[in-house]
Amino acid sequence: MIRTYRFAPAYIQHKWTPPVPEEALQEALWIDLENPSPEVTAQIEALYEVRFPSSQEEAEIEASSRYQVEDDYVRISLRLLELSTSDQNGPQLQEQSLSILWLPNKLITLRKHQTRILADLVRRLKTATPPPRTPHHILLALLEQIVDTDADHVELLSQLIYRLSTEIKNFSDADVQQSIVLRIQALQELIIRLREGLFDIQRVLSLLIRSQNFTEDNRETIRILLKDISSLIDHTNFAFQRLEALQNTLLSLINIDQNRIIKIFTVITVVFMPPTLIASVYGMNFDFMPELHWKYGYLFAWFIIIISSLITLWYFRWRRWL
């Protein structure tokens, strides 16, 4: 799917299936490629004498791989993250690469799948006043939309962490214990991936602010975005610390519960030690045992067994071990 956009003097959007007329591509201000065929990608590269980032470049984390300045265009690689909570297995973070070619008179984006981020961006640009007339306006709006979406993700993760913290009181069930531990681990992984995406945008913006194509107002917008990203990174650090605190709390509660169980078994063992000793004594097979032929010997043995158990229990109570 190929979408072409133009926002001024009037909003114009077209959806194309290959082949696309070159006139339509030349008139568009923004060309959005969704899972294009190799032939379409080659057509765009040949028409504008550009090159999309390779899969290896998209996977690298160096700033030089994320932001490359060519002779007459800029090549940018970002990661789009979308958090979904509709899955029964818990929140899922969908990730895909976004390649951006920033030309003097055109912006070209390449992605594999549909994304809510670009759909929200189009709705936002349709009603923008004044409408975007240059590629760098669309580029800045795209970066702002990505940062806003990441902010929503951080807020949603904070809500999920709060809900998880209220469920720890039901930790006594073994299945609940395992579920909470696995959910904490999943949320930690989501936060790590979200932080990686924020760092990618931060690197790109740090290099983008040096571009001579931006006015001072545009650079101020970039500075605000950088401050927002720094704030979001701080929030993710705090969320990760909250998860670690919840994990430590849960493990402490599990240890307390296990210690309580071990304590019960220990008390039972100690309470039955004196009766066991008495029963062992009277179970000896010696010829001379004074109580062996005594009429009340059996009752006497039971009496001292019970008394010894009660004395042991009283001692535990007196020492406040029970």
DAKA-V192717 format. One record per residue. N is the residue number from 1. PSI is psi in whole degrees, 0 to 359 (none if undefined). Layout:
((N | PSI) (N | PSI))
This chain:
((1 | 133) (2 | 127) (3 | 136) (4 | 140) (5 | 147) (6 | 132) (7 | 348) (8 | 142) (9 | 347) (10 | 155) (11 | 125) (12 | 127) (13 | 138) (14 | 142) (15 | 127) (16 | 151) (17 | 139) (18 | 146) (19 | 151) (20 | 131) (21 | 138) (22 | 331) (23 | 322) (24 | 323) (25 | 321) (26 | 327) (27 | 341) (28 | 146) (29 | 329) (30 | 126) (31 | 121) (32 | 118) (33 | 122) (34 | 110) (35 | 57) (36 | 160) (37 | 160) (38 | 328) (39 | 319) (40 | 318) (41 | 317) (42 | 324) (43 | 315) (44 | 316) (45 | 320) (46 | 323) (47 | 320) (48 | 4) (49 | 54) (50 | 175) (51 | 128) (52 | 151) (53 | 143) (54 | 169) (55 | 325) (56 | 319) (57 | 324) (58 | 330) (59 | 341) (60 | 154) (61 | 355) (62 | 146) (63 | 327) (64 | 335) (65 | 334) (66 | 334) (67 | 112) (68 | 128) (69 | 118) (70 | 191) (71 | 311) (72 | 19) (73 | 168) (74 | 136) (75 | 124) (76 | 139) (77 | 127) (78 | 169) (79 | 127) (80 | 127) (81 | 132) (82 | 125) (83 | 127) (84 | 133) (85 | 9) (86 | 346) (87 | 138) (88 | 338) (89 | 5) (90 | 180) (91 | 139) (92 | 137) (93 | 112) (94 | 132) (95 | 137) (96 | 157) (97 | 145) (98 | 118) (99 | 132) (100 | 128) (101 | 117) (102 | 104) (103 | 166) (104 | 326) (105 | 17) (106 | 149) (107 | 131) (108 | 128) (109 | 146) (110 | 129) (111 | 168) (112 | 324) (113 | 170) (114 | 151) (115 | 138) (116 | 334) (117 | 312) (118 | 328) (119 | 317) (120 | 324) (121 | 318) (122 | 316) (123 | 325) (124 | 318) (125 | 333) (126 | 328) (127 | 11) (128 | 143) (129 | 117) (130 | 161) (131 | 152) (132 | 133) (133 | 349) (134 | 158) (135 | 326) (136 | 336) (137 | 317) (138 | 322) (139 | 314) (140 | 319) (141 | 323) (142 | 315) (143 | 321) (144 | 320) (145 | 321) (146 | 317) (147 | 318) (148 | 319) (149 | 319) (150 | 324) (151 | 320) (152 | 322) (153 | 317) (154 | 318) (155 | 318) (156 | 320) (157 | 323) (158 | 320) (159 | 320) (160 | 322) (161 | 320) (162 | 317) (163 | 321) (164 | 323) (165 | 331) (166 | 347) (167 | 351) (168 | 336) (169 | 342) (170 | 28) (171 | 349) (172 | 334) (173 | 130) (174 | 322) (175 | 322) (176 | 320) (177 | 311) (178 | 320) (179 | 316) (180 | 319) (181 | 316) (182 | 323) (183 | 322) (184 | 316) (185 | 321) (186 | 318) (187 | 323) (188 | 319) (189 | 320) (190 | 318) (191 | 321) (192 | 314) (193 | 323) (194 | 320) (195 | 322) (196 | 318) (197 | 321) (198 | 321) (199 | 323) (200 | 312) (201 | 323) (202 | 318) (203 | 316) (204 | 315) (205 | 324) (206 | 328) (207 | 328) (208 | 329) (209 | 342) (210 | 354) (211 | 141) (212 | 353) (213 | 353) (214 | 145) (215 | 175) (216 | 327) (217 | 320) (218 | 319) (219 | 326) (220 | 322) (221 | 319) (222 | 321) (223 | 320) (224 | 319) (225 | 319) (226 | 321) (227 | 320) (228 | 319) (229 | 318) (230 | 320) (231 | 319) (232 | 322) (233 | 320) (234 | 320) (235 | 320) (236 | 323) (237 | 317) (238 | 319) (239 | 321) (240 | 321) (241 | 323) (242 | 319) (243 | 319) (244 | 321) (245 | 318) (246 | 320) (247 | 317) (248 | 321) (249 | 315) (250 | 316) (251 | 324) (252 | 317) (253 | 321) (254 | 318) (255 | 320) (256 | 317) (257 | 317) (258 | 321) (259 | 324) (260 | 319) (261 | 316) (262 | 324) (263 | 319) (264 | 315) (265 | 324) (266 | 317) (267 | 316) (268 | 318) (269 | 315) (270 | 321) (271 | 324) (272 | 359) (273 | 311) (274 | 314) (275 | 324) (276 | 318) (277 | 316) (278 | 315) (279 | 326) (280 | 322) (281 | 313) (282 | 357) (283 | 2) (284 | 142) (285 | 70) (286 | 151) (287 | 323) (288 | 104) (289 | 110) (290 | 321) (291 | 3) (292 | 318) (293 | 17) (294 | 140) (295 | 322) (296 | 21) (297 | 319) (298 | 314) (299 | 324) (300 | 320) (301 | 317) (302 | 322) (303 | 312) (304 | 332) (305 | 312) (306 | 316) (307 | 318) (308 | 322) (309 | 317) (310 | 321) (311 | 320) (312 | 316) (313 | 318) (314 | 321) (315 | 319) (316 | 320) (317 | 319) (318 | 322) (319 | 0) (320 | 38) (321 | 351) (322 | none))
